[in-house]
Amino acid sequence: MKKEFRYIYLFRHGQTEYNKKRIFTGLKESKLTPLGVKQAKLIARKLKNKKIDIAYQTKLSRSKDTLKEVIKFHPECKKVIIDNRMIERNYGKLNGIQHKDYVKKYGQEKFDLIHRGFNVKPPAGESFVMIEKRVESFIKDLTKKIKKEKVNVMISSHGNSIRIFRKIMEHSSVKETTSWFIPYDKVFVYKIRV
C-alpha cells in the first residue's frame, strides 16, 4: 500500500510593535509593524502553491492579521479555527514590560532565567513546562484530525508556542529548544502519515 501524507505548515506572526521595542508581549495585544506585514506577505508567498484545507490561529490580532495575508492565496481553505493552546507564553506580571527595564532592575542573569529558563515561571505567568502541556494536547488532537479527515493545515502562531511545538515534533532537548530564535519569516513543515 502506498504511503500517504498530509502536511502541517507552522509559522510565526510577523514582527509587532512590542517585538520591535523588545517588550514582553505575552497575552498583550500588539499590532504588526510595516516590516511585520512584509514578513506575513513573505510567508504567504512561500505557501502560495500549497493546498491548505484548515487554518488555525489564536485570539490575538497578530496571529489573525498574519493569517489574513496568507489565506488570501487559499480559497480552498474553508475553515479557520481559533485554538488558544498555540497562544503566546503568558509572562504574567511582566506582560508589557520592556526587557531593558527588567534587566536594569533585576540583572541579566535573572532576565535570562525568566526569559529562557524551561522550568521558571514569571510572576503569575507560564513556564515552558506549562506551555508544553497545552501544546502537547493541541498536537495530539491535531494529528488525530489530520489522520481522520486527511487534511493539510496551516497554523499562525507565536514564538514560544512554536518553540515547544518544534521541541515535541523534532524530539529536541530542552537546551536546544531554549537556544532557538524563532524567525518571523520561516515556515516549519511537518509530515503526517495518514
SENUMAR-97805 format. One record per residue: residue number from 1; x, y, z of N, C-alpha, C, O in turn. Coordinates in pm, whole numbers. Example, Ala and Ser with C-alpha at 12.3 -4.5 7.8 and 13.67 -1.06 7.14 Angstrom:
1, 1319, -569, 780, 1230, -450, 780, 1320, -330, 780, 1424, -332, 846
2, 1285, -225, 708, 1367, -106, 714, 1290, 3, 787, 1341, 114, 804
% end
This chain:
1, 83, -120, 0, 0, 0, 0, 88, 126, 0, 185, 136, 75
2, 51, 221, -85, 129, 345, -99, 114, 431, 27, 5, 448, 81
3, 229, 486, 72, 225, 576, 188, 160, 707, 146, 191, 763, 41
4, 70, 755, 230, 4, 882, 201, 32, 977, 317, 26, 939, 433
5, 63, 1103, 282, 96, 1201, 385, 13, 1328, 372, -35, 1362, 264
6, -4, 1395, 483, -61, 1529, 486, 40, 1617, 560, 131, 1567, 626
7, 23, 1749, 549, 125, 1841, 598, 73, 1945, 696, -41, 1991, 686
8, 161, 1979, 789, 137, 2090, 882, 236, 2199, 842, 356, 2175, 833
9, 184, 2319, 817, 268, 2435, 787, 253, 2532, 905, 146, 2591, 926
10, 359, 2548, 979, 355, 2627, 1102, 442, 2752, 1085, 556, 2742, 1040
11, 388, 2868, 1121, 467, 2991, 1109, 431, 3089, 1220, 323, 3086, 1278
12, 527, 3176, 1246, 511, 3280, 1348, 448, 3403, 1285, 469, 3432, 1167
13, 370, 3476, 1364, 317, 3605, 1319, 433, 3698, 1284, 545, 3677, 1330
14, 407, 3799, 1203, 509, 3899, 1170, 547, 3982, 1291, 479, 3981, 1394
15, 657, 4055, 1278, 706, 4140, 1388, 599, 4239, 1433, 529, 4298, 1351
16, 587, 4257, 1565, 492, 4354, 1619, 567, 4475, 1677, 690, 4474, 1690
17, 490, 4577, 1712, 549, 4697, 1775, 623, 4658, 1904, 732, 4709, 1931
18, 563, 4569, 1984, 627, 4526, 2108, 753, 4445, 2082, 853, 4459, 2153
19, 749, 4358, 1978, 870, 4281, 1943, 984, 4378, 1909, 1098, 4360, 1952
20, 950, 4478, 1830, 1049, 4576, 1784, 1111, 4649, 1903, 1231, 4676, 1905
21, 1028, 4681, 2003, 1077, 4756, 2119, 1130, 4664, 2230, 1167, 4711, 2337
22, 1134, 4535, 2203, 1184, 4435, 2298, 1107, 4444, 2431, 1164, 4468, 2538
23, 978, 4423, 2417, 887, 4424, 2532, 831, 4283, 2549, 802, 4216, 2450
24, 816, 4238, 2673, 748, 4110, 2698, 604, 4127, 2650, 524, 4195, 2715
25, 570, 4066, 2538, 437, 4087, 2481, 335, 3995, 2548, 229, 4040, 2593
26, 367, 3866, 2553, 277, 3771, 2617, 137, 3778, 2562, 116, 3766, 2442
27, 39, 3798, 2650, -102, 3799, 2609, -153, 3939, 2576, -271, 3958, 2550
28, -62, 4038, 2577, -100, 4174, 2539, -120, 4181, 2388, -58, 4105, 2313
29, -207, 4272, 2345, -224, 4296, 2202, -112, 4387, 2154, -74, 4482, 2223
30, -59, 4359, 2036, 40, 4446, 1974, 29, 4429, 1823, 37, 4318, 1771
31, 12, 4540, 1755, -9, 4538, 1610, 120, 4504, 1534, 230, 4526, 1583
32, 104, 4450, 1413, 219, 4424, 1327, 282, 4556, 1284, 211, 4653, 1258
33, 413, 4558, 1276, 485, 4674, 1221, 477, 4664, 1068, 436, 4560, 1016
34, 515, 4769, 995, 521, 4757, 848, 610, 4638, 805, 579, 4568, 709
35, 722, 4617, 878, 807, 4502, 849, 731, 4372, 877, 743, 4275, 801
36, 654, 4369, 985, 573, 4252, 1019, 474, 4215, 910, 451, 4097, 883
37, 415, 4317, 848, 321, 4293, 736, 397, 4234, 618, 349, 4142, 552
38, 517, 4287, 590, 602, 4233, 482, 637, 4086, 510, 635, 4003, 419
39, 669, 4056, 634, 704, 3919, 672, 584, 3825, 652, 600, 3712, 606
40, 464, 3873, 686, 342, 3794, 665, 321, 3768, 516, 281, 3658, 476
41, 349, 3869, 435, 334, 3853, 289, 438, 3757, 233, 411, 3685, 137
42, 556, 3755, 294, 661, 3661, 253, 618, 3516, 283, 636, 3427, 200
43, 562, 3495, 402, 508, 3363, 438, 400, 3324, 337, 394, 3210, 291
44, 315, 3421, 302, 206, 3395, 206, 263, 3347, 72, 211, 3253, 12
45, 371, 3411, 27, 434, 3370, -100, 494, 3230, -89, 486, 3150, -182
46, 555, 3201, 27, 615, 3069, 47, 511, 2957, 44, 541, 2845, 3
47, 390, 2988, 88, 285, 2885, 96, 185, 2892, -19, 90, 2814, -26
48, 208, 2985, -109, 115, 3013, -219, 69, 2888, -295, -49, 2874, -326
49, 163, 2798, -325, 129, 2681, -408, 99, 2554, -331, 92, 2445, -387
50, 81, 2569, -200, 45, 2452, -117, -107, 2444, -105, -177, 2546, -107
51, -157, 2322, -93, -301, 2305, -74, -327, 2304, 77, -271, 2224, 151
52, -413, 2395, 120, -445, 2406, 263, -594, 2385, 284, -676, 2451, 219
53, -629, 2294, 372, -770, 2266, 399, -824, 2339, 521, -937, 2388, 522
54, -740, 2347, 626, -782, 2409, 752, -671, 2500, 803, -553, 2468, 792
55, -711, 2616, 858, -614, 2709, 916, -644, 2728, 1064, -760, 2729, 1106
56, -538, 2744, 1142, -551, 2770, 1285, -488, 2905, 1318, -387, 2944, 1261
57, -551, 2974, 1412, -497, 3099, 1464, -533, 3107, 1612, -609, 3025, 1664
58, -476, 3207, 1681, -515, 3229, 1820, -606, 3352, 1823, -634, 3412, 1720
59, -651, 3389, 1943, -741, 3504, 1954, -668, 3638, 1939, -732, 3742, 1925
60, -534, 3636, 1941, -457, 3760, 1935, -448, 3814, 1792, -432, 3738, 1697
61, -460, 3947, 1778, -468, 4009, 1645, -344, 3982, 1559, -356, 3974, 1437
62, -226, 3968, 1620, -106, 3946, 1539, -110, 3811, 1468, -59, 3797, 1357
63, -169, 3712, 1532, -187, 3580, 1470, -290, 3590, 1357, -269, 3538, 1248
64, -401, 3657, 1385, -510, 3673, 1286, -465, 3756, 1166, -493, 3720, 1051
65, -395, 3868, 1192, -352, 3957, 1083, -249, 3891, 992, -247, 3916, 872
66, -164, 3808, 1049, -66, 3734, 968, -139, 3631, 883, -112, 3617, 764
67, -231, 3558, 945, -308, 3456, 871, -388, 3519, 757, -400, 3461, 649
68, -443, 3639, 782, -521, 3710, 682, -443, 3726, 551, -498, 3710, 442
69, -313, 3759, 564, -227, 3776, 445, -205, 3642, 374, -206, 3635, 251
70, -186, 3537, 452, -153, 3407, 395, -274, 3343, 328, -263, 3283, 221
71, -389, 3358, 391, -510, 3289, 345, -565, 3346, 214, -646, 3282, 147
72, -522, 3468, 179, -565, 3531, 53, -541, 3439, -66, -615, 3443, -164
73, -435, 3357, -57, -398, 3268, -168, -465, 3131, -158, -434, 3041, -237
74, -554, 3114, -62, -610, 2980, -38, -761, 2976, -31, -819, 2954, 75
75, -826, 2998, -147, -973, 2990, -148, -1024, 2850, -113, -1139, 2832, -75
76, -935, 2750, -126, -972, 2612, -94, -982, 2589, 57, -1038, 2489, 102
77, -927, 2681, 134, -929, 2667, 281, -1063, 2720, 332, -1087, 2840, 337
78, -1149, 2627, 371, -1287, 2662, 407, -1307, 2681, 557, -1414, 2724, 601
79, -1204, 2650, 636, -1224, 2653, 780, -1107, 2719, 852, -992, 2680, 833
80, -1140, 2820, 935, -1039, 2883, 1022, -1083, 2858, 1166, -1195, 2891, 1205
81, -992, 2799, 1243, -1023, 2762, 1382, -936, 2843, 1478, -815, 2855, 1458
82, -998, 2898, 1581, -920, 2965, 1687, -890, 2860, 1793, -981, 2798, 1848
83, -762, 2841, 1821, -722, 2746, 1925, -612, 2811, 2009, -498, 2826, 1963
84, -647, 2849, 2130, -553, 2923, 2214, -450, 2835, 2285, -371, 2884, 2366
85, -450, 2706, 2254, -341, 2622, 2306, -210, 2657, 2236, -102, 2622, 2284
86, -220, 2728, 2122, -100, 2770, 2049, -71, 2920, 2068, 3, 2980, 1990
87, -131, 2979, 2173, -111, 3122, 2201, 28, 3146, 2259, 97, 3053, 2300
88, 67, 3273, 2263, 197, 3310, 2317, 206, 3277, 2466, 104, 3266, 2535
89, 327, 3263, 2513, 353, 3241, 2655, 298, 3360, 2735, 318, 3476, 2699
90, 231, 3329, 2843, 184, 3435, 2932, 298, 3473, 3027, 339, 3392, 3110
91, 347, 3595, 3013, 455, 3642, 3101, 400, 3701, 3231, 475, 3757, 3311
92, 269, 3687, 3253, 208, 3731, 3377, 230, 3878, 3404, 195, 3963, 3321
93, 288, 3910, 3520, 310, 4050, 3559, 413, 4120, 3472, 428, 4242, 3479
94, 485, 4042, 3390, 587, 4103, 3303, 530, 4143, 3166, 595, 4215, 3091
95, 407, 4096, 3133, 345, 4136, 3007, 347, 4289, 2996, 297, 4359, 3084
96, 405, 4341, 2887, 407, 4486, 2866, 530, 4557, 2922, 542, 4679, 2907
97, 620, 4483, 2987, 741, 4544, 3045, 858, 4529, 2947, 878, 4423, 2888
98, 935, 4636, 2932, 1049, 4633, 2841, 1163, 4551, 2900, 1192, 4559, 3020
99, 1226, 4470, 2814, 1336, 4383, 2858, 1443, 4463, 2934, 1488, 4423, 3042
100, 1482, 4576, 2877, 1594, 4653, 2938, 1557, 4703, 3078, 1643, 4713, 3165
101, 1428, 4734, 3100, 1384, 4779, 3233, 1394, 4665, 3334, 1430, 4685, 3450
102, 1361, 4545, 3287, 1371, 4428, 3376, 1517, 4401, 3410, 1551, 4373, 3525
103, 1603, 4409, 3308, 1748, 4384, 3328, 1805, 4488, 3425, 1884, 4454, 3514
104, 1766, 4614, 3407, 1813, 4722, 3495, 1777, 4695, 3641, 1857, 4718, 3731
105, 1656, 4644, 3661, 1606, 4622, 3797, 1659, 4493, 3861, 1692, 4490, 3979
106, 1665, 4385, 3779, 1697, 4253, 3837, 1827, 4190, 3787, 1874, 4092, 3844
107, 1887, 4248, 3681, 2013, 4194, 3628, 1991, 4096, 3513, 1885, 4036, 3498
108, 2097, 4082, 3432, 2093, 3998, 3311, 2068, 3851, 3343, 1995, 3782, 3271
109, 2130, 3803, 3451, 2118, 3662, 3486, 1973, 3622, 3515, 1924, 3519, 3468
110, 1905, 3706, 3592, 1765, 3679, 3626, 1677, 3691, 3501, 1582, 3615, 3483
111, 1711, 3789, 3414, 1636, 3806, 3288, 1648, 3679, 3203, 1548, 3627, 3153
112, 1772, 3629, 3187, 1795, 3508, 3107, 1717, 3389, 3163, 1664, 3307, 3088
113, 1710, 3381, 3293, 1639, 3272, 3359, 1488, 3282, 3335, 1423, 3182, 3303
114, 1434, 3400, 3349, 1290, 3424, 3329, 1255, 3408, 3181, 1151, 3352, 3146
115, 1344, 3457, 3095, 1318, 3460, 2951, 1329, 3322, 2887, 1247, 3287, 2803
116, 1429, 3244, 2927, 1454, 3117, 2861, 1471, 2997, 2955, 1498, 2886, 2909
117, 1454, 3018, 3084, 1461, 2904, 3178, 1339, 2815, 3159, 1227, 2864, 3165
118, 1359, 2688, 3136, 1249, 2598, 3098, 1146, 2580, 3209, 1026, 2573, 3183
119, 1194, 2571, 3333, 1103, 2546, 3447, 1066, 2672, 3522, 992, 2667, 3620
120, 1118, 2786, 3478, 1098, 2910, 3552, 970, 2980, 3507, 947, 3001, 3388
121, 890, 3014, 3604, 760, 3077, 3579, 769, 3225, 3618, 801, 3256, 3733
122, 741, 3316, 3524, 737, 3457, 3563, 622, 3477, 3664, 528, 3397, 3666
123, 627, 3582, 3748, 519, 3603, 3846, 382, 3604, 3777, 357, 3687, 3689
124, 294, 3513, 3817, 158, 3499, 3761, 157, 3461, 3613, 57, 3480, 3544
125, 270, 3406, 3564, 279, 3369, 3423, 298, 3219, 3403, 269, 3139, 3492
126, 349, 3183, 3285, 366, 3042, 3246, 514, 3007, 3230, 593, 3086, 3179
127, 550, 2888, 3273, 682, 2834, 3241, 669, 2758, 3109, 558, 2732, 3062
128, 782, 2722, 3049, 779, 2642, 2927, 716, 2504, 2953, 654, 2446, 2865
129, 734, 2454, 3075, 675, 2324, 3112, 522, 2332, 3101, 458, 2238, 3054
130, 466, 2445, 3142, 321, 2465, 3134, 275, 2478, 2988, 171, 2424, 2950
131, 354, 2548, 2909, 322, 2563, 2766, 324, 2426, 2699, 241, 2395, 2614
132, 422, 2344, 2738, 438, 2211, 2678, 310, 2128, 2696, 271, 2054, 2605
133, 246, 2138, 2810, 123, 2062, 2835, 13, 2099, 2736, -51, 2011, 2678
134, -7, 2230, 2715, -114, 2271, 2624, -80, 2243, 2477, -166, 2203, 2399
135, 47, 2264, 2441, 89, 2239, 2302, 83, 2089, 2271, 44, 2049, 2161
136, 122, 2008, 2368, 116, 1862, 2351, -28, 1816, 2325, -52, 1731, 2239
137, -121, 1871, 2401, -262, 1834, 2384, -313, 1882, 2247, -393, 1814, 2183
138, -266, 2000, 2202, -303, 2051, 2069, -251, 1957, 1960, -324, 1922, 1868
139, -124, 1918, 1970, -63, 1829, 1870, -137, 1696, 1863, -162, 1643, 1754
140, -172, 1643, 1978, -244, 1515, 1984, -378, 1524, 1909, -411, 1438, 1827
141, -455, 1630, 1939, -585, 1649, 1873, -569, 1679, 1725, -646, 1630, 1642
142, -468, 1760, 1692, -443, 1798, 1553, -406, 1675, 1469, -458, 1656, 1359
143, -316, 1593, 1521, -273, 1472, 1449, -391, 1379, 1423, -405, 1323, 1314
144, -476, 1364, 1523, -596, 1282, 1509, -685, 1335, 1396, -734, 1259, 1313
145, -704, 1466, 1397, -789, 1532, 1296, -731, 1514, 1155, -804, 1483, 1061
146, -600, 1534, 1142, -534, 1520, 1011, -550, 1378, 958, -580, 1358, 840
147, -530, 1281, 1044, -540, 1141, 1002, -684, 1103, 966, -708, 1032, 868
148, -778, 1151, 1045, -919, 1117, 1023, -974, 1186, 897, -1041, 1123, 815
149, -944, 1317, 884, -1003, 1394, 774, -912, 1406, 652, -952, 1459, 549
150, -787, 1356, 665, -688, 1364, 556, -674, 1507, 502, -696, 1534, 384
151, -637, 1598, 594, -628, 1741, 560, -487, 1795, 581, -410, 1744, 662
152, -455, 1900, 504, -334, 1979, 526, -373, 2100, 609, -479, 2160, 585
153, -290, 2138, 706, -324, 2252, 790, -211, 2354, 797, -94, 2320, 784
154, -251, 2479, 818, -151, 2582, 848, -187, 2645, 982, -304, 2655, 1018
155, -83, 2686, 1054, -101, 2741, 1188, -25, 2872, 1199, 97, 2877, 1183
156, -100, 2980, 1226, -40, 3111, 1251, -27, 3126, 1402, -126, 3144, 1473
157, 97, 3118, 1450, 117, 3106, 1595, 218, 3208, 1647, 242, 3311, 1585
158, 277, 3177, 1763, 363, 3268, 1837, 495, 3199, 1870, 502, 3077, 1881
159, 599, 3280, 1887, 736, 3229, 1907, 751, 3117, 2009, 809, 3013, 1979
160, 699, 3138, 2130, 723, 3039, 2235, 641, 2912, 2219, 686, 2804, 2257
161, 521, 2922, 2163, 443, 2801, 2135, 506, 2722, 2021, 507, 2599, 2023
162, 558, 2794, 1922, 628, 2727, 1811, 753, 2657, 1863, 784, 2545, 1822
163, 823, 2723, 1953, 943, 2664, 2015, 908, 2526, 2074, 981, 2429, 2053
164, 797, 2519, 2147, 757, 2394, 2213, 701, 2294, 2110, 725, 2174, 2122
165, 628, 2342, 2012, 577, 2256, 1903, 695, 2186, 1836, 692, 2066, 1812
166, 799, 2265, 1805, 920, 2209, 1743, 988, 2108, 1835, 1030, 2002, 1790
167, 997, 2142, 1964, 1061, 2051, 2060, 996, 1913, 2054, 1064, 1811, 2050
168, 862, 1912, 2053, 787, 1786, 2053, 802, 1714, 1919, 835, 1595, 1915
169, 778, 1785, 1811, 779, 1723, 1677, 919, 1681, 1631, 935, 1584, 1557
170, 1020, 1755, 1676, 1158, 1728, 1632, 1240, 1653, 1738, 1359, 1630, 1721
171, 1172, 1615, 1848, 1237, 1541, 1958, 1365, 1610, 2003, 1471, 1548, 2013
172, 1354, 1741, 2030, 1471, 1821, 2067, 1489, 1827, 2218, 1395, 1805, 2294
173, 1610, 1859, 2258, 1640, 1871, 2401, 1594, 2008, 2452, 1568, 2100, 2375
174, 1585, 2018, 2584, 1549, 2146, 2647, 1653, 2251, 2612, 1618, 2366, 2582
175, 1780, 2213, 2615, 1890, 2307, 2585, 1876, 2364, 2443, 1888, 2484, 2420
176, 1851, 2274, 2349, 1831, 2316, 2209, 1712, 2409, 2198, 1719, 2517, 2139
177, 1601, 2365, 2256, 1474, 2438, 2248, 1486, 2581, 2300, 1436, 2674, 2238
178, 1553, 2598, 2412, 1563, 2732, 2471, 1668, 2819, 2400, 1674, 2939, 2424
179, 1750, 2758, 2315, 1851, 2837, 2244, 1799, 2892, 2110, 1859, 2984, 2054
180, 1687, 2838, 2060, 1638, 2881, 1928, 1583, 3023, 1929, 1523, 3068, 2027
181, 1606, 3092, 1817, 1528, 3212, 1787, 1428, 3168, 1681, 1467, 3104, 1583
182, 1303, 3199, 1699, 1201, 3158, 1601, 1180, 3274, 1504, 1124, 3377, 1542
183, 1225, 3259, 1378, 1215, 3370, 1281, 1069, 3404, 1246, 978, 3322, 1259
184, 1051, 3528, 1203, 917, 3576, 1164, 881, 3536, 1020, 766, 3551, 979
185, 977, 3487, 944, 951, 3466, 801, 982, 3322, 756, 1011, 3298, 639
186, 976, 3229, 851, 1009, 3090, 818, 886, 3002, 838, 807, 3022, 930
187, 872, 2903, 749, 764, 2805, 764, 826, 2674, 809, 919, 2623, 746
188, 775, 2618, 918, 818, 2487, 966, 718, 2386, 912, 598, 2400, 930
189, 770, 2283, 844, 682, 2187, 777, 697, 2050, 843, 807, 2002, 867
190, 583, 1989, 873, 581, 1856, 935, 488, 1766, 855, 379, 1805, 815
191, 537, 1644, 833, 468, 1545, 751, 398, 1446, 842, 460, 1390, 932
192, 270, 1424, 819, 193, 1329, 900, 143, 1216, 807, 77, 1241, 706
193, 175, 1093, 844, 127, 980, 765, -21, 955, 796, -59, 946, 913
194, -103, 945, 691, -248, 927, 713, -297, 788, 673, -416, 758, 686
% end
